């Protein structure tokens, strides 16, 4: 949705340039810039790896191109930027529509008190590892519900 908003704002900025509507152009470019800054602000550079670095470079490029288009009143610069953002937007859309790869679900282990029957997927039950008292994250059995809980 943010890509759609940025692209729409850039298209309106192009129309404003062509109509010699300077206040309109500035308003639409300001909106597109705010959206690009929002996208850039959501990047997780530690977990995102190469994708995050590439998107950060794209967003910096987009901001520079919007500034250039604003100064030069250039719809051509904005058309080129719209094309680039549309390509990335389509890639995200396709990635979202692709069915997820479905790895085999892990076998469920039998919990204490469930009896000694076969667990899900035909795997024999295995006992839970012993909880260490040193770890605040060691699982413990909730006696009322019969389920595991983590305490921190």
N, C-alpha and C positions, 0 to 999 in steps of 0.2 A: 504494500500500500504506500509505503514511503517513496519507493521508486516511482510509482504512478503519480504521486503528488508532485515530486520534483520535476518529472517530465511534463506534466500539465502546466506547472508554473513556468517552465522554460518556454513552452509553446505559447503561453500567453505573453511572455516577455518578447518573443519574436513578433507577435501580432502588434504589440505596443510599439516596438521599434519601427515597424513598417507603417504604423499610423501616426508616427511622430509624437507619441504620447510618452513623454519623458517620465512624469510621475508614475504612470502605470508600469512602465518598464522597470523602474527602480523598485517598486513594490513587489512585482513578480519575481525579480531577481533576489530580493531580500528573502522572500518565502523559500525559493529554491535553495538558497544558501543555508537557511536555517534547517531545512530537511537534510541537506548533505552533512551539515555539522552534527545533526542528531545521529545519522547513520555512522559517521566516523566515531562518535562518542560511544557507540555500543560495541565497538570492536574489542575483542579480548586478544591482545597481542601475544600473551603467553600461550593460550590454548589454541588460538587460530592459526598459528604457523604461517605458512606461505600464503594461504588464502587471505588472512588478515593483513599481511604486509601488502599484498597486491591491491586489496580494496582500499587500504589507507592511501596508497599512491594514487589510485583512481579518484578518491575524494579530494585529495590535494590538487590534482590536475583539474577536477571539475570546478573547484573554487577559483583557481587561477583563470580558467577559461571564462567563467561568469564575470570576473572582474574585467578581463580584457574586452568581452562583449559589451559590458556596460560603458567602458571608457570610449570604445571605438564605435558604439552603436551598430554592432555587427550581427545581423541575424545569421550569417553564415557560420560564425563561431558557435552560436547556440545550436544551429542545426546539427553540426558535427558532434557536439556534446550530447544532444538528445539521442543521436544514433548510438553513441557509445553506452549511455545509460540504459537505453532500450535493450541493447544486446545483453547486458548484465541482468537486467530485470527478467528477460526471457529465460536466461539460464537458471535463475533462482526459481522461476515458475516451473520450469521443466523438472528441476531437482525436487521440488515440492510435490509434483504430480507422480513422480516415479514411485512404484511400489517399493517399500523398504525391503532390503535383503533380510531374509528371515533365517537367522542361525537356529540350529536345533535348540529348543528350550532345555535348560538344565534339569536334571532329574531332581525331584523334590525329595528331601531327606525326611524320614519319619521322625516325628517329635516324640519325646518321652511321653508315655501314657497313651500313644495311639495304637498300641498293640504291635505285633510283629508280622504284619501283612506286607505284601509287596507295595513299594512306593510307586509313584507315577512313572510311566514309561518303562515299566518292567524292571526297574533297578531295585536290587535288594536294599532295604533300609540300612543306614549306617548311623552309628551313634554320633551325637553332637560332640564336637571337640570340647574338652574341659575348659571352663572359663577360668582365666587367671585372675586372681584377686588384685594383681598389680594394674590391670587395665580398667579404666573407668568406662570403657566401651564394651566390656565383656557382656555377652547376652545372658539374660536370666529368664527363668520361666515365670510367667504370670499365672499363679495358681488358680485365680478365678476364671480366666478365659482360656487357659491352656495354651496360650501363645507365647512366643518369645518377645522380649522387649529389650531395648537398649537403654541404658541409663548413662547420662553424661554428667 
